[in-house]
């Protein structure tokens, strides 16, 4: 297993500093951040760093809205998607990843129309357009599961795979984004079994996070440093390892170096306790 993280690019001043932090944290898998420019200087430095240190490029992030209701924003998002997928192809990244996109002004936000058949059809065509423009041979395009847009279940992911109908469309697994009901979180082992049974052969990269239930009369959860929450991370890591020992696992959404190091140490300890081989 290749364990790494997505250190916040906004907290560094250059690609060189970003890469140095990745190395100091001991990552074996890295991400080309969505916030970083695609200048030849940045790309060549990233490429050289990964080659010299034998790091797996887990993903190239996009994180925009290719189905925006604003035509100009939608066109720009599609073009950025094509450029990022082409970069993933150059880097032989495990995947290039985005969300399917929202029906409103905020790319990741919940809107009532996000699940409408017309909106999903737009997302399908957007993915097809991006893949067809690049024709990747060494990488794939994937969508991150989300709570309030497709794919929001293994079944909806399988439906997208069928509708998009492109060999280069695969799966990015983020189990925490799917544990958004009490039934799923409290029965998470069975839910993880279903996710990996249905999507396992398509999975190319994974996020590892943790969730804590917040007290109150309404259901609410909060992302926390791995090890501080209620997600069965040992079981999740075992499912990943059983599916493919070569999969990258990426830690994200933490606030700084100390939290990323704590999370990395915890994930590594869980791997060792479970007999999961860590790539050095």
The 8 nearest C-alpha neighbors of each residue, nearest first, counted from 0:
[[1, 277, 245, 244, 246, 278, 247, 276],
 [0, 2, 247, 27, 28, 278, 248, 246],
 [3, 1, 248, 27, 28, 247, 249, 26],
 [4, 2, 28, 26, 249, 27, 29, 248],
 [3, 5, 250, 249, 251, 6, 29, 26],
 [4, 6, 251, 250, 30, 7, 249, 29],
 [5, 7, 4, 8, 251, 255, 21, 259],
 [8, 6, 9, 10, 5, 255, 11, 254],
 [7, 9, 10, 11, 6, 34, 17, 32],
 [8, 10, 7, 11, 34, 12, 6, 35],
 [9, 11, 8, 7, 12, 6, 255, 17],
 [12, 10, 9, 8, 13, 17, 16, 7],
 [11, 13, 16, 10, 14, 9, 17, 8],
 [14, 12, 16, 15, 11, 17, 8, 41],
 [13, 15, 17, 16, 18, 41, 12, 35],
 [14, 16, 18, 13, 17, 19, 44, 45],
 [17, 15, 19, 13, 18, 14, 11, 20],
 [18, 16, 14, 20, 15, 19, 11, 13],
 [17, 19, 21, 15, 20, 16, 14, 22],
 [18, 20, 16, 22, 21, 17, 23, 15],
 [21, 19, 23, 17, 22, 18, 24, 16],
 [20, 22, 18, 24, 19, 23, 26, 17],
 [21, 23, 19, 25, 20, 24, 26, 18],
 [24, 22, 20, 25, 21, 19, 26, 18],
 [25, 23, 21, 22, 26, 20, 260, 259],
 [24, 26, 22, 23, 21, 27, 3, 263],
 [27, 25, 3, 28, 24, 21, 22, 2],
 [26, 28, 54, 1, 3, 2, 55, 25],
 [29, 27, 3, 55, 54, 1, 26, 2],
 [30, 28, 56, 3, 57, 55, 4, 27],
 [29, 31, 58, 32, 57, 56, 59, 5],
 [30, 32, 59, 60, 58, 33, 29, 35],
 [33, 31, 34, 35, 30, 60, 59, 8],
 [32, 34, 60, 61, 35, 31, 62, 59],
 [35, 33, 32, 36, 8, 9, 61, 60],
 [36, 34, 32, 33, 37, 8, 31, 14],
 [35, 37, 38, 34, 41, 33, 42, 32],
 [36, 38, 42, 39, 41, 35, 86, 40],
 [37, 39, 41, 40, 36, 42, 43, 35],
 [38, 40, 42, 41, 43, 37, 44, 36],
 [39, 41, 38, 43, 42, 44, 37, 45],
 [42, 40, 44, 38, 39, 43, 45, 14],
 [41, 43, 39, 45, 44, 40, 46, 37],
 [44, 42, 46, 40, 45, 41, 39, 47],
 [45, 43, 47, 41, 46, 42, 48, 40],
 [46, 44, 42, 48, 43, 47, 41, 49],
 [45, 47, 43, 49, 44, 48, 42, 50],
 [46, 48, 50, 44, 45, 49, 43, 51],
 [49, 47, 45, 51, 50, 46, 44, 52],
 [50, 48, 54, 52, 46, 53, 47, 51],
 [49, 51, 53, 47, 48, 52, 46, 54],
 [52, 50, 48, 49, 53, 47, 54, 46],
 [51, 53, 49, 54, 50, 48, 27, 22],
 [54, 52, 50, 49, 51, 55, 27, 48],
 [55, 53, 49, 27, 28, 52, 56, 50],
 [54, 56, 28, 57, 29, 27, 53, 49],
 [55, 57, 92, 29, 58, 28, 30, 93],
 [58, 56, 93, 247, 30, 92, 29, 55],
 [59, 57, 94, 30, 95, 92, 56, 93],
 [58, 60, 95, 31, 87, 30, 96, 32],
 [59, 61, 33, 96, 32, 95, 58, 62],
 [60, 62, 33, 97, 63, 96, 80, 83],
 [63, 61, 97, 60, 98, 33, 64, 96],
 [62, 64, 106, 76, 61, 65, 97, 100],
 [63, 65, 100, 106, 67, 66, 76, 73],
 [66, 64, 76, 73, 77, 67, 100, 125],
 [67, 65, 64, 73, 100, 122, 121, 68],
 [66, 68, 73, 69, 64, 65, 102, 72],
 [69, 67, 70, 102, 103, 66, 73, 104],
 [68, 70, 67, 72, 71, 73, 104, 66],
 [71, 69, 73, 72, 74, 68, 67, 66],
 [72, 70, 74, 73, 69, 75, 76, 67],
 [71, 73, 75, 69, 74, 70, 76, 67],
 [72, 74, 67, 65, 70, 76, 71, 75],
 [75, 73, 77, 71, 76, 72, 70, 78],
 [76, 74, 72, 78, 77, 73, 79, 71],
 [77, 75, 65, 79, 73, 74, 78, 64],
 [78, 76, 80, 74, 65, 79, 75, 73],
 [77, 79, 81, 75, 80, 76, 74, 82],
 [80, 78, 76, 82, 77, 81, 83, 75],
 [81, 79, 77, 83, 78, 82, 84, 76],
 [80, 82, 84, 78, 129, 79, 83, 85],
 [83, 81, 79, 85, 80, 84, 86, 78],
 [84, 82, 86, 80, 85, 81, 79, 87],
 [83, 85, 87, 81, 86, 82, 95, 80],
 [84, 86, 88, 82, 83, 87, 133, 81],
 [87, 85, 83, 89, 88, 84, 90, 82],
 [88, 86, 92, 84, 90, 85, 89, 91],
 [87, 89, 85, 91, 86, 138, 90, 137],
 [88, 90, 86, 87, 91, 85, 92, 137],
 [89, 91, 87, 92, 88, 86, 46, 56],
 [92, 90, 88, 137, 89, 138, 87, 93],
 [93, 91, 56, 87, 90, 94, 58, 138],
 [92, 94, 57, 138, 58, 203, 56, 91],
 [95, 93, 139, 58, 92, 138, 140, 96],
 [94, 96, 59, 140, 58, 84, 87, 60],
 [97, 95, 141, 60, 142, 140, 94, 61],
 [96, 98, 62, 142, 61, 143, 60, 99],
 [99, 97, 142, 143, 100, 62, 96, 144],
 [98, 100, 122, 142, 149, 97, 148, 101],
 [101, 99, 64, 98, 106, 66, 65, 107],
 [102, 100, 106, 103, 113, 107, 108, 67],
 [101, 103, 113, 112, 110, 67, 68, 100],
 [104, 102, 101, 105, 110, 68, 67, 106],
 [103, 105, 106, 67, 102, 68, 101, 69],
 [106, 104, 108, 103, 107, 101, 64, 102],
 [105, 107, 64, 101, 100, 63, 108, 104],
 [106, 108, 105, 101, 100, 109, 98, 64],
 [107, 109, 105, 106, 101, 110, 147, 103],
 [110, 108, 147, 111, 107, 101, 113, 148],
 [109, 111, 112, 113, 102, 103, 108, 101],
 [112, 110, 113, 109, 114, 115, 102, 147],
 [111, 113, 115, 114, 110, 102, 118, 101],
 [114, 112, 148, 102, 110, 111, 101, 115],
 [115, 113, 112, 148, 116, 119, 118, 149],
 [114, 116, 112, 118, 117, 113, 119, 111],
 [117, 115, 119, 118, 120, 114, 113, 112],
 [118, 116, 120, 115, 119, 121, 114, 112],
 [117, 119, 121, 115, 120, 116, 113, 122],
 [118, 120, 122, 116, 121, 117, 123, 115],
 [119, 121, 123, 117, 118, 122, 116, 124],
 [122, 120, 118, 124, 119, 123, 125, 66],
 [121, 123, 125, 119, 120, 124, 99, 66],
 [124, 122, 120, 126, 121, 125, 163, 127],
 [123, 125, 127, 121, 122, 126, 128, 120],
 [126, 124, 122, 128, 127, 123, 121, 129],
 [127, 125, 129, 123, 128, 124, 130, 122],
 [126, 128, 124, 130, 125, 129, 131, 163],
 [127, 129, 125, 131, 126, 130, 124, 132],
 [130, 128, 81, 126, 132, 127, 131, 125],
 [129, 131, 127, 133, 132, 128, 134, 126],
 [132, 130, 128, 134, 133, 129, 127, 126],
 [131, 133, 129, 130, 134, 128, 81, 127],
 [134, 132, 130, 135, 131, 85, 81, 129],
 [133, 135, 131, 130, 132, 136, 167, 129],
 [136, 134, 133, 138, 137, 88, 139, 167],
 [135, 137, 138, 134, 88, 139, 167, 91],
 [138, 136, 91, 88, 135, 139, 92, 89],
 [139, 137, 88, 94, 93, 91, 92, 135],
 [140, 138, 167, 94, 168, 95, 169, 135],
 [139, 141, 95, 168, 94, 96, 167, 169],
 [142, 140, 96, 169, 170, 171, 168, 95],
 [143, 141, 98, 97, 96, 171, 99, 144],
 [142, 144, 98, 171, 97, 145, 96, 141],
 [145, 143, 150, 151, 176, 142, 173, 149],
 [146, 144, 151, 176, 148, 147, 150, 143],
 [145, 147, 151, 176, 148, 177, 179, 144],
 [148, 146, 109, 145, 151, 113, 149, 108],
 [149, 147, 113, 145, 146, 114, 150, 151],
 [150, 148, 151, 99, 145, 155, 144, 114],
 [149, 151, 156, 144, 155, 152, 148, 145],
 [150, 152, 149, 145, 144, 146, 148, 177],
 [153, 151, 155, 154, 150, 156, 177, 144],
 [154, 152, 156, 194, 155, 157, 197, 198],
 [153, 155, 157, 152, 156, 158, 197, 150],
 [154, 156, 158, 150, 152, 157, 153, 159],
 [157, 155, 150, 153, 159, 158, 154, 152],
 [158, 156, 160, 154, 159, 155, 153, 161],
 [157, 159, 155, 161, 156, 160, 162, 154],
 [160, 158, 162, 156, 161, 157, 163, 155],
 [161, 159, 157, 163, 158, 162, 164, 156],
 [160, 162, 164, 158, 159, 163, 157, 165],
 [161, 163, 159, 164, 160, 158, 123, 157],
 [164, 162, 160, 123, 161, 165, 159, 127],
 [165, 163, 161, 162, 160, 166, 168, 159],
 [164, 166, 167, 168, 163, 127, 160, 130],
 [167, 165, 168, 164, 169, 139, 160, 163],
 [166, 168, 139, 165, 140, 169, 135, 130],
 [169, 167, 140, 166, 165, 139, 141, 160],
 [168, 170, 201, 141, 140, 167, 139, 202],
 [171, 169, 202, 141, 201, 203, 172, 142],
 [170, 172, 204, 143, 141, 202, 205, 203],
 [173, 171, 205, 174, 170, 204, 206, 202],
 [174, 172, 206, 175, 176, 205, 144, 171],
 [173, 175, 177, 176, 172, 178, 191, 206],
 [176, 174, 178, 177, 173, 208, 209, 210],
 [175, 177, 145, 174, 173, 178, 146, 144],
 [176, 178, 174, 175, 179, 151, 146, 152],
 [179, 177, 184, 175, 183, 176, 180, 174],
 [178, 180, 177, 146, 176, 183, 181, 184],
 [181, 179, 183, 182, 178, 184, 218, 177],
 [182, 180, 184, 183, 185, 179, 218, 178],
 [181, 183, 180, 185, 184, 186, 187, 178],
 [184, 182, 186, 178, 180, 187, 181, 185],
 [185, 183, 187, 178, 181, 186, 182, 180],
 [184, 186, 182, 187, 183, 181, 188, 180],
 [187, 185, 183, 184, 188, 189, 182, 190],
 [186, 188, 184, 190, 183, 189, 185, 191],
 [189, 187, 191, 190, 186, 192, 234, 231],
 [188, 190, 192, 187, 191, 186, 193, 183],
 [189, 191, 187, 193, 192, 188, 194, 183],
 [190, 192, 194, 188, 193, 189, 187, 195],
 [193, 191, 189, 190, 195, 194, 196, 188],
 [192, 194, 196, 190, 191, 195, 197, 189],
 [195, 193, 191, 153, 197, 192, 196, 198],
 [196, 194, 199, 198, 192, 197, 193, 191],
 [195, 197, 193, 194, 199, 192, 198, 191],
 [198, 196, 195, 194, 199, 193, 153, 157],
 [199, 197, 195, 201, 194, 200, 196, 202],
 [198, 200, 195, 202, 201, 196, 197, 242],
 [201, 199, 202, 198, 242, 197, 195, 196],
 [200, 202, 169, 170, 199, 198, 203, 171],
 [203, 201, 170, 199, 171, 200, 204, 169],
 [202, 204, 93, 171, 170, 201, 94, 246],
 [205, 203, 171, 247, 246, 202, 57, 172],
 [206, 204, 172, 248, 173, 171, 249, 247],
 [205, 207, 249, 173, 248, 250, 172, 208],
 [206, 208, 250, 249, 248, 205, 173, 209],
 [209, 207, 225, 250, 175, 206, 251, 210],
 [208, 210, 225, 228, 223, 230, 222, 224],
 [211, 209, 222, 228, 221, 223, 229, 230],
 [210, 212, 228, 221, 220, 229, 213, 222],
 [213, 211, 220, 219, 221, 214, 210, 229],
 [212, 214, 220, 219, 211, 215, 221, 218],
 [215, 213, 212, 216, 219, 217, 218, 220],
 [216, 214, 217, 213, 218, 219, 212, 220],
 [215, 217, 218, 214, 219, 213, 212, 220],
 [218, 216, 215, 219, 214, 213, 220, 212],
 [219, 217, 216, 220, 215, 213, 181, 212],
 [220, 218, 213, 212, 217, 221, 214, 215],
 [221, 219, 212, 213, 211, 210, 222, 218],
 [222, 220, 211, 210, 223, 212, 213, 219],
 [221, 223, 210, 209, 211, 220, 224, 208],
 [224, 222, 209, 210, 227, 225, 228, 221],
 [223, 225, 227, 262, 226, 209, 258, 253],
 [226, 224, 209, 262, 208, 227, 223, 228],
 [225, 227, 228, 224, 265, 209, 262, 232],
 [228, 226, 225, 224, 223, 209, 229, 211],
 [229, 227, 211, 210, 209, 226, 230, 223],
 [228, 230, 211, 210, 231, 209, 227, 212],
 [231, 229, 209, 232, 228, 210, 184, 175],
 [232, 230, 234, 233, 235, 229, 187, 188],
 [231, 233, 235, 234, 230, 236, 209, 226],
 [234, 232, 236, 235, 231, 269, 237, 273],
 [233, 235, 237, 232, 236, 231, 238, 188],
 [236, 234, 232, 238, 237, 233, 239, 231],
 [237, 235, 239, 233, 238, 234, 232, 240],
 [236, 238, 234, 240, 239, 235, 241, 233],
 [239, 237, 241, 235, 236, 240, 242, 234],
 [240, 238, 236, 242, 237, 241, 243, 235],
 [241, 239, 244, 237, 243, 242, 238, 236],
 [242, 240, 238, 239, 243, 237, 244, 236],
 [241, 243, 239, 240, 238, 199, 244, 200],
 [242, 244, 240, 245, 246, 241, 239, 0],
 [245, 243, 240, 0, 246, 241, 242, 239],
 [244, 246, 0, 243, 247, 1, 240, 278],
 [245, 247, 243, 244, 0, 204, 1, 203],
 [248, 246, 1, 204, 57, 2, 0, 28],
 [249, 247, 2, 205, 206, 1, 3, 207],
 [248, 250, 4, 206, 3, 207, 2, 205],
 [251, 249, 4, 207, 206, 5, 3, 208],
 [250, 252, 5, 253, 4, 249, 208, 6],
 [253, 251, 254, 250, 5, 7, 222, 208],
 [254, 252, 251, 255, 258, 259, 224, 6],
 [255, 253, 258, 252, 256, 7, 259, 257],
 [256, 254, 258, 257, 253, 259, 6, 7],
 [255, 257, 259, 258, 260, 254, 6, 24],
 [258, 256, 260, 259, 255, 261, 254, 262],
 [259, 257, 261, 260, 256, 255, 262, 253],
 [260, 258, 262, 256, 261, 257, 263, 255],
 [259, 261, 263, 257, 262, 258, 256, 264],
 [262, 260, 258, 264, 259, 263, 257, 265],
 [261, 263, 265, 259, 225, 260, 264, 224],
 [262, 264, 260, 266, 265, 261, 259, 267],
 [263, 265, 267, 261, 262, 266, 260, 268],
 [266, 264, 262, 268, 263, 267, 261, 269],
 [267, 265, 269, 263, 268, 264, 262, 270],
 [266, 268, 270, 264, 269, 265, 263, 271],
 [269, 267, 265, 271, 270, 266, 264, 272],
 [270, 268, 266, 272, 267, 271, 233, 273],
 [271, 269, 275, 267, 273, 268, 272, 274],
 [270, 272, 274, 268, 273, 269, 275, 267],
 [273, 271, 269, 270, 274, 268, 275, 267],
 [272, 274, 270, 271, 275, 269, 233, 237],
 [275, 273, 271, 272, 270, 276, 269, 237],
 [276, 274, 270, 273, 271, 277, 240, 0],
 [275, 277, 0, 274, 278, 270, 271, 244],
 [278, 276, 0, 279, 1, 275, 270, 2],
 [277, 279, 1, 0, 276, 27, 2, 245],
 [278, 277, 27, 1, 53, 26, 25, 54]]
